[in-house]
């Protein structure tokens, strides 16, 4: 399952989405760190198909985890060469510019 939380900031729709089992964990590799904080990422539990609709509606997305990031890659929203891996955990961000 994937945890997704939606925020509305002005005209932007921001989502934080992560593989559910990563909630509350921190990963560090050298100077890089990702905190999969429950206060940001914890929300509705969804499947990959439902995440697709959230990603299409989002103007900004913060994505963590294999299942979550792979979904964005499969939709053509993230270039696989642009994924950041911290301790083997994939992280990607999407920003739609108008």
Secondary structure by P-SEA (a helix, b strand, c coil): cbbbbbbbccccbbbbbcccccccbbbbcccbbbbbcccccccccccaaaaaaaaaaccbbbbbcaaaaaaaaaacccccccccccccbbbbbbbbcc
